[in-house]
């Protein structure tokens, strides 16, 4: 079974708007999907981002085959779609470095975006500096602006927008929308209003993305009058086609204000506007929102529609199980879990992990342990998050001996860069010190060091704490507070 990564649609609606804006601004929207041929299949099957994709291209040519630039550009588009940015960048550079093909402004913009994602913003800036002035047209500046917005580099984004003003490149709403979205995310309400006023003064019409960004901004500050006023304007505008995303943005505003019935009413409007191609994303959002207003019947209704779609999606099962657990319907969640187990083709550890978290929160450790054992017996991959959730559950319910043993398994299953739950680790070390089991505490610290989960300095300070006869009870927590730990965000 393959282990899936995170759902690419997770996150707020604004990030999706940014993605759509960049997609169209770089001129890739008109390219067709790649034909089913062996080159595309070879590239698509080379999924490991650490494996150079150039080998596949070189081998293709060594076999006496030909490749067209247009075909490679289509493949780049597909790789970006599936977030294989490193491979997409390698092909983009191969096109110009090895094949000496000229790049259009749109292709240059795509490379700029890929460099930012793969190598960081500083490298993207260096690449931009090499672009001839004659090629620094709207798409390229728009891509640079998008890079800054994606990294929340407000000052540089504003400077780029000003440069675009001076060059006369701000003639449509696209780049304005990128900046509006950045202001919205960073809470820069006054600047957002100023930019909207500038658009009106220049006669630049709002599109559906502009309206969506504005709705999200109103929702963020619970400006219900603003939401109502903007919805009326959108519904009356003969040019703008209001879509389900707009109503979802409004629903989030009503939800934040605690107006559940109003949220319910607006969600019904949103449902009527969902196209067949948007059902997966929309239904997962509806599941979350109906859960938030405690409409269990609506959650099951949406789920039944979701299941009737042609494809099987792990993300949908994860969303449904999480929703039922939030509604305290653990029996229903277990039934959905059984459906997932019988139908999934690609194992996704996130689904078992969310159920294990629920078992632990309720103190149902026999169920949690039995489920983990069953996963192992079936050859499924458990990870440090799986064991970490169990360790945290034991800690929260005062079963410290089991918490210590599970903490060891958590560390052994971890990979460099993964971070433990600070509170659980501190509780385990405190418990061992109190029991006088210094050797076991040292063993845990050795494992932490071996798996590079702490710096040498933190490791030494923890050792000193373990061996100190009269330590300050808060010293351990203060030490670990210096370390940002992923596990602190686990749902306990």
N, C-alpha and C positions, 0 to 999 in steps of 0.2 A: 504494500500500500504506500502511496505517496503522501508526504506531509505537506499540506498546503500552507501558504503564507497567509498574511492577514488579508481581509477583504478589501479590495481596492476602492470600494465605495464608502468605506467607513470615513467619518469626518463630517463637517458641516457642509451645508449647501453652497456656501460661498466658495469653498475650495473647488467644488465641481464647476462653478461658474468660471473661475479662473482658468481651469483646464480647458473648458469649452472655448473661452475667448482666445487662448493661445493657439488652440488647434486651428481655429478658422483664420486667425490673423496671420499665420505663417503660410497660408495657402495650401494646406494639405487636404482640405476638406473634399476636393474634387477627385482625389485619387481612389481608384477602385481597390477592392480587396485583392490580395495576391492570388494568382492561379495556383491550383494544386499541382506543384511540380516538385521534382526531387531536390532542387536547391532550397526552396522554401522549407520543405520537410526536413532536410538536413539541418538547416539553421534552427528551426523550431524545436528540434529534438535535442539540440545542444543547450540544455537549459542551465547548466552550471555557469554562473556569471564569472567564475574564476578561470574558466577554460577559454582561451582566445578563440574568437569566432573566425579570425582571419585564416586559420588552418583549413576551415571548411571551404572558404572561397578559393584559397590557393589550390586545394585538392581538386576542386571543381574545374579549374582552368587546366590543371595538369592532365585531366582526363580528356582534354580536347574540346571541352564545352565552352559555350559563350555566355556572357551575361551582359544585359543592357542596364544602363544607368537608371532608366525608368523602373525597371524591375527591382533594383536595389533600393530605390527610394520608397517603393511600396512596402518592401520588407522592413525598412526602418520604421515606417508608420506602424506596422503591426507590432514590432518589438516595443515601441513606445506605448502602444495600447496595453500591452501586457507587462509594462514596467520593467522591461529588460533593457534598461538604459545603457548599461555598459556595452552590451553587444551592439546596440543601435549606434552608439558613438564610434565604436571600432569600425563599423561598416561605413559610416559617414566619412571618417578620416581615410579609409582605404580607397573610397571613391576618388578623392582628390589627390592623395599622396601616391597611390599605386597606379591608378588608371588615368590620372591627369584630367578628369572631367571637371568642367566648370560648374560651380554651384550658383544657383539662383539666390536672390535675397531671401526667399522663403527657406531654402535649404540651409543657408548660413544661419538664419534665425533658429532653426531646429538644432543645429550643432551647438550654438551658444547655449540653448536651454539644456541640452544633454551634458555639456561640460559642467554647467552649474550643478546638475544633479549628481554627476559621477565624481567630479574632482573638486567641487566647491566653487564658491562665488569668486574668490580671488583669481582662480584659473580662468573663469569665464570672463572676468574683466581683462585679463591679459590677452585672451583671444580677441575680444572686442577691439582692443587697441591695434591689432594687426589687420583689421578689416579696412580696406580702402574707403575713403570718404564717399566715393561714387557708389559704393554698395551699402552705405549706411542709410538705408531708406526706412520707410515706416515699419516694415516687418521686423527689421533688425533692432531698431530702437524699442519697438514694442516688446521684443523678446528680452532685451536687457531690462526693461522696466518690470517685466514679469519675473525675472530672476530676483531683482531686488525686493519685489513684493512678496515672493514666496519665502524669502529669508527675513522678512520684516525689517529690511534696511530702509527705514523711513526717509532719512536725510538723502540718501543716494537715489531713492525712488523719486523724491520730489525734485532733485536736481535734474534727473533724466527727463521728467515731465516738463520742466522748464525749458530744457534744451529742445524738446520736441515742439514746444510753443514757438520758440525762436525760429525753428526751421520750417514752421508752417505744416507740421505733420499731424496736428490734432484736428482732424476734420470729421471724424466719426466718434461714436460712443465707446469703441472698443478699449482704447488705452485709458480713457476716463473711467471705465468700469473697473479696470485693474486697480487704479488708484483709489476709487471709491470703496472697493472691497477691502483694501489695505487699511484705509481710515476706519472703516467699520470694525474690523478685527482688532484694531489698536485703540478703539474708543475715542478717536479724534473727531468728535461730533461737529465741532465748529468748522474744521477744515472740510469735512464732508459736505456741510451745507454750502460753504464757499464754492466748492467745485461744482456742485449741482447748479448754483447760481451762474457760474461761468458758462456751463453748458447751455443754459437758457439764453444768456446774453449773446452767445455765438450762434444760436439757432440750431444747436446739435440736439437732435431728437433722442429721447430716451428709448431704449429698446427693452425687451423683457428682462434682460440681465440687470439693467439699471434699476428697473422697478423692483426686481428680486433683492438686489443689494440694499435698496432703501428700506424695503419691508423688513429684512433681517436686522437692519440698524434700529428701526422702530421697535422690533421685537426684543432686542437686546436691552433696551431701556424701558420696556413695558409702556411705550407710548401708544395707548389704545386708540386715542383720537387720531393719531398719525396713521395707524394701520387702517382704520375705517376710511379715512379720507383718501388714502392712496388706493385702496381696493376699489372704491367708487370711481376714481379717476381711471383706473386700469380697465374696469368693466365697461366704462363709457367710451374708451378710446377705440375708434374704428380701425386703427392701424395695428395696435398691440393685440396679439392673441394671448390672452391670459392662460397660463398652464397650471398644472397641479402643484408645481414647486412654489408658486406664489401663495397659494392657499396654505401650503404647509408652513411657509414662513410666518404667515399670519397666525396659524394655529399655535405655533411655538410661542408667539407673543401672548396670546390668550392663556395658554397653559402656564406661562411664567407668572401671570397675574392671578392665577388660581381660578380662572373662569372656565370650569370644565365643560359646562353645557355649551358655551360659545365655541370652545375648542372642538367639541363633538359636531356641532353644526357646520363649522368650516371644513372639517375633515370630510364630511359627506360631499361637499362641493368639490373638494380635491379629487376624490375617488372617481367622479364622473368624467374627469379630464385626462385620466391616465391612458396613454396609448399602449398598444401591445408590446412595443419595444422597451417601454419604461416600467413594465409591471414588476419585474424583480426588485429594482431599487425602490419603487414606490411602495410596494407591499411590505418590504422590510421596515420602511419608515413608518407606515401605518401601524404595523404591529407594535412598534415602540411607543407611538403616541397614544394609541388606544389603551395600552398598558398603563401609561402615565395617568390617564383619567379613569382607570379602574373599570374599563368596559370589557370584561372577560368574554362575553358573548361576541362582541365585535372582533376581538382577537382571534377567536376560533373561526369566525366567518371569513376573515381575511386569510387565515391560514388555509382554509379549504380551497380558496381561490388560488392561493400560491401553489398548492400541491398539484393543481391541474395544469400547471405550465409544463412544457415538454421536458425541460432539463431538471436535473437534481442538483440543488445548490446547498453546500455545507453551510454557507453563511445564513441561509434562511432557517435551517434547523437550529443553528446557534441562536439566532434572534428569537425564534419561537420558544425554545427551551428557557432562555433567559427571561422572556416575558412572563411565562407561566410561573417561574420561580419567584419573580417579583410580585405576582398575584397570589403567592403562597399556595399554588396548585402543584405541589410536588408530584402527586400521582399522575396528573396530566403531563407534566414534564417527563416523567419516566416512560410514559407511553410514546411520546414523540421521540424520545431517545431510542426506544426499541425500533421504531420505524426507520430512524437514521441508520442504526446498526445493520438492519436488514437490506437497506437500499443503497448505502453509500459505496462509491467506487474508489474514492480518494480519502484516505484516513486523515482527519483533521483533529489534532489533539486538543484544540480549543473547545470542542464540543464536550468530550469527557471532563475537561477541567472545570467547566462551568457547573456541571452536575456535582463534581467532587467538592467544589466550594460550597454548594448548597447543603450537601450532606454534613459537611464539617460545621457550618454555621448552626445547624440544628442539633449537633451532637450525635449524628447518626454515623458513628465511626465504623461500625460493623459493615454498613453498606458501602462506605467510602473505601475501606480496606478490601472488601470483596470485589468491588468494581476494578480497583487498580490491579489486583491479582489476576482478574479475568483478562484484563487488557494485556498483561505480561504473558499469560499463558497462550493467548491468541497471537502472540508475536507483534503486537502493536507497540509503537514507540511511546514511552512516557518520557517526560522531560523534567527539568529542574522546577518548572512552575507547578507540575503535578504534585511532586513531593513537597514543595514549599507550601502549597495550599493545605496539605494534610498536616504539616508541621505547625503552621499557624493555627489550624483548628484545634490541635492538641493543646497548644499554648493557651488559647482563648478559653478552653474548658478545664484548665488546670492539670492536664495530664502531662506533666513535664518530662517524665522519663521517656515516654513515647515521642514527645516533641524533640528531645535531644537525639534519639536514634534516627528519627526521620530527618532531622536537620543534617545529619551526616550523609544520608542518601541524597538530599537536595544538593549538597555541595558536590558530591561525586558525579551527579548527573549534569552539573552546570558546565557551561562553555564560557571562555574568556569574554568579559563584557557584560555577562548576566549578573544581576545584583539581587542579593537576598533581602528578605524582609527584615529591616533594622530592628523592629520591636521584638520579633520572635527570636532573632539571634541574641539580642541583649538579654532576653528572659532566660534563654538556655545557658548562657555564660554565667549569669547571676545565680541561677539554680545550681549549677555545678560547683561554683565557688562556695556557695552556702553549704553544700553537702560535703565539701572537702574533696571533691573528685577533680583535683587539679589536672591529673594526667589526661582525663577525658576532655577537659577544656583545652588543654594543649594540643590534643589530637585534632580537635575541630579547627584550631588556629593553624595547624600545619596544613590541613586540607584547604583552608581558605587561601593560604599562601601558595600552595601547589597549583591551585586553579586560578591564581592571579585575580582574586576577587577583591583584594585590598592592596593598597600600596605598602611598601616596607615600613614606612613610618607608622601607619595605623596598626600594622601587625605588631610592632614593637611596643606600642602604647597599650595594646590589648594584653600582651604578655605581662607587662608590668602591673596591669590591673589585676590579673589573675593571681600574681604572686604577692601582691600587697596585702599585708595582714589586716589593715584597717582602711580600706578604700572608701572614698566618698561614694555613696550609693548612686549619685547622679553622674558620676564621672564617666561610666561606661556609655550611658545614653548620650552624653555630650560628645564623646569621641565619635560614636557612630553617626551622630547627627551631621558631622562634617562630610559624610559620604552619602551622596544621593543614591537611594536604593529603589529599584524598580518594584520590589515586593511590597513597599509601603502603599502602593496603589491597588493592591489586591482587595477584592470586595469582601472585607470582614469588618 
